[in-house]
């Protein structure tokens, strides 16, 4: 992960109610989310959030309904104002922005892809795709070339003259992604962008996003309630519960070292063989091996693929390669041990910015 932090959220609190500042003092003094609601009739939306989101990477924020994930993403572009805390974007605290500066940031620095597409029904696909440029004052001639290019890239070449109601849900979401890309904003905010889609279409959209990200290296903040989706997309995973960060870090590390019983329960039904990568369990070069090397595997291979390669033989060892260079070893015995779910680790990763 690059060292450059694009978005940094510090000590962020959000309380909904008639007197949030007074309620905030109750939270500082230890009031829980339930107590705040039962005794003071205020809702604790976010509590002491500290997250760094790195440039050119995908940060996935996930949790169950009511965990605060959508509230959090709407703080990044100040669609929601915090009760306390700081939100830094490329070295500037957006809470210091004037209304004019805030509008400029939303127009040029950030794009947003919504769960329910948010396309304008009276505009064509082409005009929806070029909406950000239109808002900036460009005419159709100014944005048409870029809009057509990105429509082609997301698989909608030739559809520019259609209207949203003429497209399927998956096609409409592709327009939403093309619109975000046409805006040329370095930051993309995606709030449950694929949740409304059928499973097969959803998988296609995830693959498309990863394909485009390999080329474009956008800073993406992606909201999801689906763990499989989060593990597939995330470079950095943040798991929320009741408005708090329970654990965050590299997804493979969270799977192997959950730090809280909530996380253990959350990941209990995951097919670990299909999700875990060889790089996460490999031994270092120079490690003593009891049995000879029988072949090579890639560091990004799943454990499932290595099991298939071994034919189920637990006595095999493989050399691990990255770009043709040996980087370690993996034994089938250590692989089998990694398939056993972990209990919460007292020494595991803590819920702080990594």
C-alpha positions in Angstrom: 0.0 0.0 0.0 1.3 3.4 -0.9 2.4 5.6 2.0 0.4 8.6 0.6 -2.8 9.2 2.5 -5.5 10.8 0.4 -8.3 10.9 3.0 -7.7 11.0 6.8 -10.6 10.9 9.2 -9.7 11.9 12.8 -11.7 11.6 16.0 -15.0 11.8 14.1 -18.3 11.8 16.0 -21.8 12.2 14.6 -24.8 12.5 16.9 -28.3 13.0 15.6 -30.8 14.9 17.8 -31.9 18.3 19.0 -28.8 19.0 21.1 -25.8 17.0 19.7 -23.1 18.9 21.6 -24.7 18.2 24.9 -25.1 14.6 24.0 -21.5 14.4 22.8 -20.4 15.3 26.4 -22.4 12.2 27.6 -20.6 10.1 25.0 -17.2 11.5 26.2 -18.2 10.5 29.7 -18.9 6.9 28.6 -22.6 6.8 27.5 -23.2 3.9 25.1 -25.3 4.2 21.9 -28.2 2.5 23.7 -27.9 4.8 26.8 -27.8 7.8 24.6 -31.0 6.8 22.9 -32.9 5.5 26.0 -31.9 8.3 28.3 -31.3 11.4 26.1 -33.2 10.6 22.9 -30.2 11.1 20.7 -28.7 8.7 18.1 -25.0 8.0 18.1 -24.2 7.6 14.4 -20.4 7.6 14.6 -18.1 7.4 17.6 -14.4 8.3 17.5 -13.7 7.2 13.9 -10.0 7.2 12.9 -9.3 5.9 9.4 -6.6 6.6 6.8 -7.5 6.0 3.2 -4.5 5.6 0.9 -4.2 7.2 -2.5 -4.8 4.8 -5.4 -6.3 2.1 -3.2 -9.8 0.8 -2.5 -11.0 1.2 1.1 -14.1 -0.8 1.9 -16.2 0.2 4.8 -18.6 -2.5 5.8 -21.0 -3.4 8.6 -24.6 -4.5 9.1 -27.5 -2.1 8.7 -27.3 0.7 11.2 -23.5 0.3 11.7 -22.9 3.9 10.4 -21.1 3.1 7.1 -23.3 5.2 4.9 -23.2 8.0 7.4 -19.4 7.8 7.4 -19.0 8.1 3.6 -21.3 11.1 3.5 -19.0 12.9 5.8 -16.1 12.7 3.3 -17.8 15.2 1.0 -19.7 16.9 3.8 -23.2 15.8 2.7 -23.4 15.3 6.4 -21.8 17.7 8.9 -19.9 16.0 11.9 -20.6 16.8 15.5 -16.9 16.7 16.2 -13.6 15.6 14.5 -11.6 16.3 11.4 -11.8 15.2 7.7 -8.6 15.8 5.7 -8.5 15.4 2.0 -5.1 15.7 0.3 -3.8 17.7 3.2 -6.8 20.1 3.6 -9.4 19.9 6.3 -12.7 20.0 4.4 -14.5 21.3 7.5 -12.6 24.6 6.9 -14.0 24.9 3.4 -16.4 27.6 2.4 -19.5 26.7 0.5 -17.9 27.7 -2.8 -14.8 25.6 -2.1 -16.9 22.7 -1.0 -18.9 22.8 -4.2 -15.7 22.9 -6.2 -14.4 19.9 -4.4 -17.5 17.9 -5.2 -17.4 19.0 -8.8 -13.8 18.3 -9.5 -12.2 16.1 -6.8 -14.9 13.6 -5.9 -17.4 11.7 -7.8 -20.2 9.5 -6.2 -21.8 6.3 -7.4 -25.1 5.6 -5.6 -26.9 2.3 -4.9 -30.0 3.3 -6.9 -28.1 4.8 -9.8 -29.3 8.4 -9.4 -29.6 8.9 -13.2 -31.7 11.8 -14.5 -34.7 10.2 -16.3 -35.2 13.0 -18.8 -31.5 13.0 -20.0 -30.0 10.5 -22.4 -27.3 8.1 -21.3 -24.7 10.3 -22.9 -25.9 13.4 -21.1 -26.1 11.6 -17.8 -22.5 10.4 -18.3 -21.3 14.0 -18.9 -23.3 15.5 -16.1 -20.3 16.6 -14.0 -18.9 18.5 -16.9 -22.3 20.0 -17.7 -22.5 21.3 -14.1 -19.1 22.8 -14.5 -20.4 24.8 -17.5 -19.1 22.6 -20.4 -21.4 22.1 -23.4 -22.1 18.8 -25.0 -19.3 19.2 -27.5 -16.9 19.6 -24.6 -17.8 16.3 -22.8 -19.1 14.1 -25.5 -15.7 12.5 -26.5 -14.8 11.5 -22.9 -18.3 10.3 -22.2 -18.4 8.1 -25.2 -15.0 6.7 -24.3 -16.0 5.7 -20.9 -19.3 4.3 -22.0 -17.4 2.1 -24.4 -15.1 1.0 -21.6 -17.9 0.0 -19.3 -19.6 -2.0 -22.1 -22.2 0.5 -23.2 -20.8 1.5 -26.6 -23.6 2.6 -28.9 -26.1 3.2 -26.0 -25.5 7.0 -25.6 -28.8 7.9 -27.2 -30.9 5.7 -24.9 -32.8 6.9 -21.8 -32.3 5.3 -18.3 -35.7 3.6 -18.4 -34.6 1.7 -21.5 -31.7 0.1 -19.7 -31.5 -2.8 -17.2 -30.4 -2.2 -13.7 -26.9 -3.4 -14.4 -26.6 -1.2 -17.4 -27.8 1.8 -15.4 -25.2 1.2 -12.8 -22.6 1.0 -15.6 -23.7 4.5 -16.6 -23.2 5.6 -13.0 -19.6 4.3 -13.1 -19.0 5.9 -16.6 -20.3 9.2 -15.2 -17.9 9.0 -12.3 -15.0 8.3 -14.6 -15.9 11.0 -17.1 -15.8 13.5 -14.3 -12.0 12.7 -14.0 -12.2 13.1 -10.2 -9.3 11.3 -8.4 -11.6 10.2 -5.6 -14.6 7.9 -6.1 -17.2 7.4 -3.3 -19.4 4.3 -3.9 -22.3 3.9 -1.5 -23.5 0.3 -1.8 -23.1 0.8 -5.5 -23.8 -2.9 -6.4 -26.3 -3.9 -3.7 -29.4 -3.4 -5.8 -28.1 -5.7 -8.6 -28.7 -9.4 -9.2 -25.8 -11.6 -8.0 -24.4 -12.4 -11.4 -24.5 -8.8 -12.6 -23.1 -7.8 -9.2 -20.1 -10.1 -9.8 -19.6 -8.6 -13.3 -19.6 -5.1 -11.8 -17.1 -6.0 -9.2 -14.8 -7.5 -11.9 -15.2 -4.4 -14.0 -14.3 -2.1 -11.1 -11.2 -4.1 -10.3 -10.2 -4.1 -14.0 -10.6 -0.3 -14.3 -8.8 0.2 -10.9 -5.8 -1.7 -12.2 -5.4 0.9 -14.9 -6.6 4.1 -13.2 -5.5 3.8 -9.6 -8.3 5.9 -8.2 -8.8 6.5 -4.5 -12.0 4.6 -3.9 -14.2 4.5 -0.8 -16.6 1.6 -1.2 -19.5 0.9 1.2 -20.8 -2.6 1.5 -22.7 -4.9 3.8 -21.5 -8.0 2.0 -18.3 -9.6 3.4 -17.5 -11.6 0.2 -17.7 -8.4 -1.8 -15.6 -6.5 0.7 -12.9 -9.2 0.7 -12.8 -9.2 -3.1 -12.5 -5.5 -3.5 -10.6 -4.1 -0.5 -7.0 -3.1 -0.2 -8.0 -1.8 3.3 -11.0 -3.1 5.1 -12.8 -1.1 7.9 -15.5 -3.0 9.9 -18.1 -0.9 11.8 -20.5 -1.9 14.6 -22.8 0.6 16.3 -20.9 3.5 14.8 -17.5 2.3 16.0 -14.6 0.8 14.2 -14.2 -2.7 15.5 -11.2 -3.7 13.4 -9.5 -2.4 10.3 -6.5 -3.5 8.2 -5.5 -5.6 5.2 -8.4 -8.1 4.6 -6.2 -11.2 4.8 -4.8 -10.1 8.1 -8.3 -9.6 9.5 -9.3 -13.1 8.4 -6.3 -14.7 10.0 -6.2 -12.5 13.1 -9.7 -11.3 14.2 -9.4 -9.1 17.3 -13.0 -9.3 18.5 -15.7 -11.9 19.0 -17.9 -9.8 16.7 -15.4 -10.2 13.9 -15.0 -13.9 14.6 -18.8 -14.3 14.2 -18.8 -12.0 11.2 -16.3 -14.1 9.2 -17.4 -17.5 10.5 -19.3 -18.5 7.3 -16.6 -17.4 4.9 -15.0 -20.0 2.6 -11.5 -19.4 3.8 -9.9 -21.6 1.1 -11.5 -19.4 -1.6 -10.6 -16.1 0.0 -7.2 -16.6 1.6 -4.1 -16.0 -0.6 -0.8 -17.9 -0.5 1.1 -14.7 0.4 -0.8 -14.6 3.7 0.4 -17.9 5.0 3.7 -18.5 3.3 7.0 -19.1 5.1 10.1 -17.0 4.5 12.9 -18.0 2.1 15.4 -20.0 4.0 12.8 -21.7 6.2 13.6 -25.3 7.1 11.4 -27.7 5.2 10.8 -31.3 6.2 9.9 -32.4 2.7 11.1 -31.4 -0.8 9.5 -28.8 -3.1 7.2 -30.3 -5.6 6.3 -27.3 -7.7 5.6 -23.5 -7.8 2.5 -21.4 -7.0 1.9 -17.7 -7.3 1.7 -15.6 -4.2 -1.8 -14.4 -5.2 -3.1 -17.9 -5.7 -6.0 -18.9 -3.4 -5.6 -21.7 -1.0 -8.4 -23.5 -2.9 -6.2 -23.6 -6.0 -3.2 -24.9 -4.2 -5.4 -27.7 -2.6 -6.5 -28.7 -6.1 -2.9 -28.5 -7.3 -1.7 -30.9 -4.5 -4.5 -33.4 -5.1 -5.1 -33.3 -1.3 -1.6 -34.6 -0.4 -0.8 -32.9 2.9 2.9 -33.8 2.6 3.7 -31.4 -0.3 5.6 -28.1 -0.3 5.5 -25.4 -3.0 7.8 -22.6 -3.8 5.9 -19.3 -3.9 6.6 -16.9 -6.8 5.9 -13.2 -7.5 6.6 -12.0 -11.0 8.9 -15.0 -11.6 10.9 -14.4 -8.5 10.9 -16.8 -5.4 9.5 -15.0 -2.3 8.8 -17.9 0.1 7.4 -21.4 0.6 4.1 -22.8 1.5 3.4 -26.3 3.0 0.2 -28.1 2.7 0.2 -28.6 6.5 0.4 -24.9 7.2 -2.3 -24.4 4.6 -4.6 -26.8 6.3 -4.0 -25.1 9.6 -5.0 -21.7 8.1 -8.4 -23.1 7.1 -9.3 -23.5 10.8 -11.2 -20.3 11.9 -9.4 -18.3 14.5 -10.7 -17.1 17.8 -10.4 -13.4 18.8 -6.7 -12.6 19.3 -5.8 -10.4 22.3 -2.7 -9.4 20.4 -4.4 -9.0 17.1 -5.0 -5.8 15.1 -6.6 -3.0 17.0 -9.3 -0.7 15.8 -7.0 2.2 14.9 -5.7 3.7 11.7 -3.0 1.6 10.2 
